Amino acid sequence: MQIVTDQGMDLPESVEKELDIHTLPLTIVLDGKTYVGKKEIDYVKFYQTLTATGAYPTTSQPSPGDFADMYRKLAKTDPEILSIHISSGLSGTINSARLGAEMVPEANVTIIDSKTLSGPFGWQVQAAALANHAGWVMGDILKLIDQICNNQQTIFTLGDLKYLIHGGRISHLKGLLASMLKIKPIIGVAKDDGKYYNWGQAATLKRAIHRMGDIVAQKFPDNIPLRVQLMHGDNMEGVSLLKERISSMFDCVFDETVSVAPSLGSHTGPSVVGIGVAPLHIFENCGLELLRPEKAAV
């Protein structure tokens, strides 16, 4: 079996290199230039360019033809394909995958909606790839993905609303008023339909991060050990504040911090900082080496 995904997924580079996965690239237009995939513009350069130019990026998802080409190529080696994608509530990528699969009858493609993005999406892809390497059957892999999907939370905040306004994610009037008041929205990804929803707001980044800790406590009230993925655009100050807050409240295993994919960053800008959270026991008890704890600073 072969694993296919898209660039709405984030994993630490050291982890991603270990996995035999096939990623459909995202097309990004930024400051008048077009880039296809990480090889042409990595996430660090993407956010640095946003900061330096103030440009508004646009992204385009892979086409059905792109998926068909990928599936057709992979089917020559192994027709069994598991294709896991960014939430259908946030992108039409999964529809392109379905249409592409219909164009390749020689491939047996199973398509999964991650119902999230970035780091928590990466957890699902990592689990599928390692389970596949371990010889798991498809049914057991799907059960593990479903368990991760149903028990994870994705929350983020940002310091600058202009990208949300420009991208049409909030109305211009609401965004203008919020910007004038310096409000920091707290946004979650719903587990039922995978869409963004408002979890609240705060007057400062520090207060928003404090509130994010409260939300995690509400979602995991039994104070169970957690796996935590911190994510950001170009906001290490926010990452540090969030890590301090979460580590003071919970027993955590932190993954290596990742830059969020442009599929999210195009609408949030470089100020975005977020967290993915799930019960640690899901990853510890499945029999796979899913945990790659962040290395302590020397």
C-alpha positions as CSV (number, residue, x, y, z in Angstrom):
1,M,0.0,0.0,0.0
2,Q,1.1,3.5,-0.7
3,I,0.3,6.8,1.2
4,V,-0.7,10.0,-0.6
5,T,-1.3,13.3,1.0
6,D,-1.2,17.1,0.3
7,Q,0.6,20.2,1.6
8,G,-2.1,21.1,4.1
9,M,-0.2,18.6,6.3
10,D,2.7,19.5,8.5
11,L,5.3,17.3,10.2
12,P,8.7,18.0,11.5
13,E,11.1,17.6,8.5
14,S,13.1,15.0,10.4
15,V,10.0,12.8,10.7
16,E,8.6,13.4,7.2
17,K,11.9,12.2,5.7
18,E,11.5,8.9,7.4
19,L,8.1,8.2,5.9
20,D,7.5,6.8,2.5
21,I,4.7,9.2,1.6
22,H,3.8,11.0,-1.7
23,T,2.7,14.6,-1.3
24,L,0.8,16.6,-3.9
25,P,2.3,20.1,-4.1
26,L,0.5,23.3,-3.5
27,T,0.8,26.2,-6.0
28,I,1.5,29.5,-4.3
29,V,1.5,33.0,-5.9
30,L,3.4,35.4,-3.8
31,D,4.8,38.9,-4.6
32,G,4.2,38.3,-8.3
33,K,6.0,34.9,-8.4
34,T,4.6,31.4,-8.7
35,Y,6.0,28.6,-6.6
36,V,5.0,24.9,-6.8
37,G,5.8,22.8,-3.7
38,K,8.3,23.0,-0.9
39,K,11.2,22.6,-3.3
40,E,10.6,26.0,-4.8
41,I,9.6,27.8,-1.6
42,D,10.0,26.4,1.9
43,Y,7.8,27.6,4.7
44,V,10.5,29.7,6.3
45,K,11.0,31.6,3.1
46,F,7.2,31.9,2.6
47,Y,6.7,33.7,5.9
48,Q,9.9,35.7,5.6
49,T,8.6,37.0,2.2
50,L,5.2,37.8,3.7
51,T,6.9,39.9,6.4
52,A,9.3,41.6,4.1
53,T,6.9,42.5,1.3
54,G,3.5,42.7,2.9
55,A,2.1,40.9,-0.1
56,Y,-1.1,38.8,0.0
57,P,-0.5,35.3,-1.2
58,T,-2.9,33.1,-3.1
59,T,-2.9,29.3,-3.2
60,S,-4.4,26.7,-5.5
61,Q,-5.1,23.1,-4.7
62,P,-3.9,20.2,-6.8
63,S,-6.3,19.5,-9.8
64,P,-8.0,16.2,-10.4
65,G,-5.5,15.7,-13.2
66,D,-2.6,16.1,-10.8
67,F,-4.1,13.4,-8.5
68,A,-4.8,11.1,-11.5
69,D,-1.2,11.4,-12.6
70,M,0.0,10.6,-9.1
71,Y,-2.3,7.6,-8.7
72,R,-1.6,6.3,-12.2
73,K,2.2,6.4,-11.5
74,L,1.9,4.7,-8.1
75,A,-0.5,2.0,-9.3
76,K,2.2,0.7,-11.6
77,T,4.0,-0.4,-8.4
78,D,1.2,-1.1,-6.0
79,P,-2.5,-0.3,-6.8
80,E,-3.5,-0.1,-3.2
81,I,-3.4,3.6,-2.2
82,L,-4.5,5.4,0.9
83,S,-5.0,9.1,0.2
84,I,-5.4,11.4,3.3
85,H,-6.3,15.0,2.8
86,I,-6.8,18.4,4.4
87,S,-10.3,19.0,5.9
88,S,-13.1,19.1,3.3
89,G,-14.5,22.0,5.4
90,L,-11.5,24.1,4.6
91,S,-10.4,23.1,1.1
92,G,-11.8,21.4,-2.1
93,T,-8.6,19.2,-2.3
94,I,-10.4,16.0,-1.3
95,N,-12.9,16.5,-4.2
96,S,-10.0,16.8,-6.6
97,A,-8.7,13.5,-5.1
98,R,-12.0,11.8,-5.6
99,L,-12.3,12.9,-9.2
100,G,-8.7,12.0,-9.9
101,A,-9.3,8.5,-8.5
102,E,-12.2,8.0,-10.8
103,M,-9.9,8.6,-13.7
104,V,-7.6,5.8,-12.7
105,P,-9.6,2.5,-12.6
106,E,-6.4,0.4,-12.2
107,A,-5.8,2.0,-8.8
108,N,-7.8,1.0,-5.7
109,V,-7.8,4.4,-3.9
110,T,-9.2,4.8,-0.3
111,I,-9.7,8.6,0.4
112,I,-9.8,9.9,3.9
113,D,-10.9,13.4,5.2
114,S,-8.6,14.4,8.0
115,K,-11.1,17.0,9.2
116,T,-8.2,19.2,10.2
117,L,-4.9,20.6,8.9
118,S,-1.3,21.3,9.8
119,G,0.3,19.3,12.7
120,P,-2.8,17.2,13.7
121,F,-3.3,16.3,10.1
122,G,0.4,15.2,10.1
123,W,-0.3,12.9,13.0
124,Q,-2.8,11.0,10.9
125,V,-0.4,10.7,7.9
126,Q,2.5,9.6,10.2
127,A,0.3,7.0,11.9
128,A,-0.9,5.6,8.5
129,A,2.7,5.5,7.1
130,L,4.2,3.7,10.1
131,A,1.3,1.3,10.4
132,N,1.7,0.5,6.7
133,H,5.4,-0.2,7.2
134,A,4.6,-2.4,10.2
135,G,2.3,-4.5,7.9
136,W,-1.1,-3.5,9.3
137,V,-4.1,-4.2,7.2
138,M,-6.2,-1.3,5.8
139,G,-9.1,-1.7,8.3
140,D,-6.8,-1.4,11.3
141,I,-5.0,1.6,9.8
142,L,-8.4,3.3,9.2
143,K,-9.4,2.6,12.8
144,L,-6.2,4.2,14.2
145,I,-6.7,7.3,11.9
146,D,-10.3,7.6,13.1
147,Q,-9.2,7.4,16.7
148,I,-6.7,10.2,16.3
149,C,-9.1,12.3,14.3
150,N,-11.9,12.0,16.9
151,N,-9.7,12.8,19.9
152,Q,-7.5,15.7,18.6
153,Q,-8.1,19.4,19.0
154,T,-6.6,22.2,16.8
155,I,-6.6,25.8,18.1
156,F,-4.8,28.9,16.9
157,T,-4.7,32.7,17.3
158,L,-3.1,35.5,15.4
159,G,-2.0,39.0,15.9
160,D,-2.9,40.6,12.6
161,L,-6.3,40.2,11.0
162,K,-5.5,41.8,7.6
163,Y,-4.9,38.4,5.9
164,L,-8.3,37.0,7.2
165,I,-10.0,40.1,5.9
166,H,-8.3,40.0,2.5
167,G,-9.0,36.3,2.1
168,G,-12.7,36.8,2.9
169,R,-12.6,34.6,6.0
170,I,-14.2,37.5,8.0
171,S,-16.2,40.5,6.7
172,H,-14.3,43.7,6.0
173,L,-16.4,45.6,8.5
174,K,-16.0,43.1,11.3
175,G,-12.3,42.7,10.5
176,L,-11.8,46.5,10.5
177,L,-13.5,46.9,13.8
178,A,-11.5,44.0,15.3
179,S,-8.3,45.4,14.0
180,M,-9.0,48.8,15.4
181,L,-9.7,47.2,18.8
182,K,-6.5,45.0,18.5
183,I,-8.6,41.9,19.1
184,K,-6.9,38.6,18.8
185,P,-9.4,35.9,17.7
186,I,-9.1,32.3,19.0
187,I,-10.1,29.9,16.2
188,G,-10.7,26.2,16.4
189,V,-11.3,23.4,13.9
190,A,-14.5,21.6,14.5
191,K,-14.2,17.8,14.7
192,D,-17.6,17.1,13.1
193,D,-17.3,19.1,9.8
194,G,-13.7,20.3,9.9
195,K,-14.6,23.9,9.5
196,Y,-13.2,26.9,11.4
197,Y,-15.2,28.3,14.2
198,N,-14.7,31.1,16.7
199,W,-13.7,30.0,20.2
200,G,-13.4,33.5,21.5
201,Q,-11.1,36.5,21.5
202,A,-8.7,38.4,23.7
203,A,-7.2,41.9,23.8
204,T,-3.6,40.8,23.7
205,L,-1.6,37.8,22.3
206,K,-0.6,36.8,25.9
207,R,-4.3,36.8,27.0
208,A,-5.3,34.8,23.9
209,I,-2.7,32.2,24.7
210,H,-3.8,32.0,28.3
211,R,-7.3,31.4,27.0
212,M,-6.1,28.7,24.7
213,G,-4.7,26.9,27.7
214,D,-8.2,27.2,29.3
215,I,-9.8,25.7,26.2
216,V,-7.4,22.7,26.2
217,A,-8.3,22.2,29.9
218,Q,-12.0,22.2,29.0
219,K,-11.5,19.7,26.2
220,F,-9.3,17.4,28.3
221,P,-10.7,17.8,31.8
222,D,-9.2,14.7,33.5
223,N,-5.7,16.2,33.3
224,I,-4.5,13.2,31.2
225,P,-1.0,13.3,29.6
226,L,-1.1,14.9,26.2
227,R,0.8,14.9,22.9
228,V,1.3,18.5,21.8
229,Q,2.2,20.0,18.5
230,L,3.1,23.7,18.5
231,M,2.7,25.5,15.1
232,H,3.4,29.0,13.9
233,G,4.1,31.2,10.9
234,D,7.0,33.4,12.0
235,N,6.1,33.9,15.6
236,M,8.5,32.2,18.0
237,E,7.5,34.6,20.8
238,G,4.0,33.2,20.6
239,V,5.3,29.7,20.5
240,S,7.4,30.3,23.7
241,L,4.4,31.8,25.5
242,L,2.1,29.0,24.5
243,K,4.6,26.3,25.4
244,E,5.1,27.9,28.8
245,R,1.4,28.0,29.4
246,I,0.6,24.5,28.3
247,S,3.6,22.9,30.1
248,S,2.6,24.6,33.3
249,M,-0.9,23.0,33.1
250,F,-0.4,19.5,31.7
251,D,1.9,16.5,31.5
252,C,3.0,16.8,27.9
253,V,5.2,15.3,25.2
254,F,6.0,18.1,22.8
255,D,6.7,17.4,19.2
256,E,9.2,19.5,17.3
257,T,7.6,22.8,16.5
258,V,6.6,23.2,12.9
259,S,5.8,26.1,10.5
260,V,2.1,25.9,9.5
261,A,1.4,25.2,5.8
262,P,0.7,28.1,3.4
263,S,-2.9,26.6,3.0
264,L,-3.5,28.1,6.5
265,G,-0.8,30.8,6.6
266,S,-2.1,32.5,3.4
267,H,-5.2,33.4,5.4
268,T,-3.5,34.1,8.8
269,G,-0.2,35.6,7.9
270,P,3.1,35.2,9.8
271,S,1.7,36.1,13.3
272,V,-0.3,32.8,13.6
273,V,0.5,30.5,16.5
274,G,-1.4,27.3,17.2
275,I,-1.5,24.1,19.0
276,G,-2.6,20.5,18.2
277,V,-3.5,18.3,21.2
278,A,-4.5,14.7,21.7
279,P,-4.4,12.1,24.5
280,L,-0.9,10.7,24.7
281,H,-2.2,7.1,25.3
282,I,-3.5,6.9,21.8
283,F,0.0,7.1,20.4
284,E,1.7,5.1,23.2
285,N,-0.6,2.2,23.2
286,C,-0.9,1.4,19.4
287,G,2.4,-0.4,19.2
288,L,4.0,2.0,16.8
289,E,6.9,4.5,17.4
290,L,4.8,7.6,16.8
291,L,6.3,9.9,19.3
292,R,9.3,12.0,18.4
293,P,9.7,14.3,21.4
294,E,11.3,17.7,20.9
295,K,15.0,17.6,21.7
296,A,16.0,19.7,24.7
297,A,18.0,22.8,23.9
298,V,21.7,22.3,24.7
